[in-house]
Amino acid sequence: MRTPPQQLRINARNWRVRRRPNSLPFAWRPIASMQGVRGYARFRDWLLVLNACRIPHQTVQMSGLEYIYVPPLLQQMALNELRDFTQENAAPPTPPQARVFPHAFLASLALLPLALWHGWRVGWWEAPHFLPPPGVWGSIGALDTVRVQVFHEWYRVVTALTLHADLPHLCGNMAFGALFLILLARLTGVGRAVWLTLLGGALGNAATVVLRPTPVVSLGFSTALFAAIGVIGGLMACREQGRRKAMLPVAAAAALLAMLGTEGQHTDYAAHLAGLGCGLALGISESWRMRGRWAGWRRKTALLATALTYCAAWWWAFAALPG
């Protein structure tokens, strides 16, 4: 004769009750599953938590497993304390790996037009005949704060980045510029690295025009160079967890400014500082864009925008020539 299912459930419940140790107070309940607490480390930690919270408990060993029992009115409290302890001591989630863009070395090729432009201007090779005489490029393209403020020749904030005083000035900017452009291209891609460098340099020059109290004429790619350093610092700062760790990339960018941007008799400290500050702001905004996965210019579009910006700035400069 078969035993009814209801009778089977009653027998199983009675079997569980019969396995309950007689030494336990009546109605005390286990805070682990019916399989007990597995692992000595976990069992030890749970006991430490219960002792720290002053929750009465008893331990029983059955079939090689440890069981912890608490009074029924304190069962939920014990479970909450153990849950909080487990969550606090859980391994922190592994941060997602930052994407490294390929072919970052190609960003250094964007500096070759600087050498070509400088060679035309100083006469290393013959300049194209459709361009104005190279002798006037320096006067119409340098960042003259007076002419920008009075005559609104804002194209100078871009054209000044392509002019250099001499060969050592050019070589230094190209060497360090290639290094930091490659590092930035690994974080953002080649196209956006070149565009952010140009944008940060132009914004830095514009900031010096607005904030500088005295008339100054300056030129060189160094403002954009420190803008690239600032973008790298801003991107890396936003990827760190915690305020202290986030300040390390910013401090490193400031240290590079102190080492590379304060040497030389004719160094424009204000422009370097402005370029670094604008680069940091652009790096933070770029990090937010990448984190939010907002649409941005692709590599070819950013490269085209960079080239068109340079061409448009110089076209404006040449169009402003008298006669």
HUHU-V429833 format. One record per backbone hydrogen bond with DSSP energy under -0.5 kcal/mol. CO is the residue of the C=O (numbers start at 1). NH is the residue of the N-H. If there is no record, write none. Layout:
BEGIN
co: [CO CO]
nh: [NH NH]
END
This chain:
BEGIN
co: [4 5 6 7 8 9 10 11 12 13 14 15 16 17 21 25 29 33 36 37 39 40 41 42 43 44 45 46 47 48 49 50 51 54 56 58 60 60 62 65 66 67 68 68 69 70 71 72 74 75 76 77 78 79 80 81 82 83 84 85 87 99 103 104 105 106 107 108 109 111 111 112 112 113 114 115 116 117 118 119 119 119 128 133 134 134 136 137 138 142 143 143 144 145 146 147 147 148 152 153 154 155 155 156 158 159 160 160 166 167 168 169 170 171 172 173 174 175 176 177 178 179 180 181 182 183 184 184 185 186 189 190 191 192 193 194 195 196 197 198 199 200 201 202 203 204 205 206 207 208 216 218 220 221 222 223 224 225 226 227 228 229 230 231 232 233 234 235 236 237 240 242 243 244 245 245 246 247 248 249 250 251 252 253 254 255 256 256 257 264 267 268 269 270 271 272 273 274 275 276 277 278 279 280 281 282 283 284 285 286 287 288 289 289 298 299 300 301 302 303 304 305 306 307 308 309 310 311 312 313 314 315 316 318]
nh: [8 9 10 11 12 13 14 15 16 17 18 19 20 20 24 28 70 36 38 66 43 44 45 46 47 48 49 50 51 52 53 55 54 56 71 69 62 67 65 62 37 60 31 32 58 29 74 75 78 79 80 81 82 83 84 85 86 87 88 89 90 101 106 107 108 109 110 111 112 114 115 115 116 117 118 119 120 121 122 123 124 125 131 136 137 138 140 141 142 144 145 218 148 149 150 151 153 152 154 156 157 158 159 160 161 162 163 220 170 171 172 173 174 175 176 177 178 179 180 181 182 183 184 185 186 187 187 188 189 101 193 194 195 196 197 198 199 200 201 202 203 204 205 206 207 208 209 210 211 212 145 143 223 225 226 227 228 229 230 231 232 233 234 235 236 237 238 239 240 240 242 246 247 248 248 249 250 251 252 253 254 255 256 257 258 259 260 261 261 267 269 272 273 274 275 276 277 278 279 280 281 282 283 284 285 286 287 288 289 290 291 292 293 294 302 303 304 305 306 307 308 309 310 311 312 313 314 315 316 317 318 319 320 321]
END
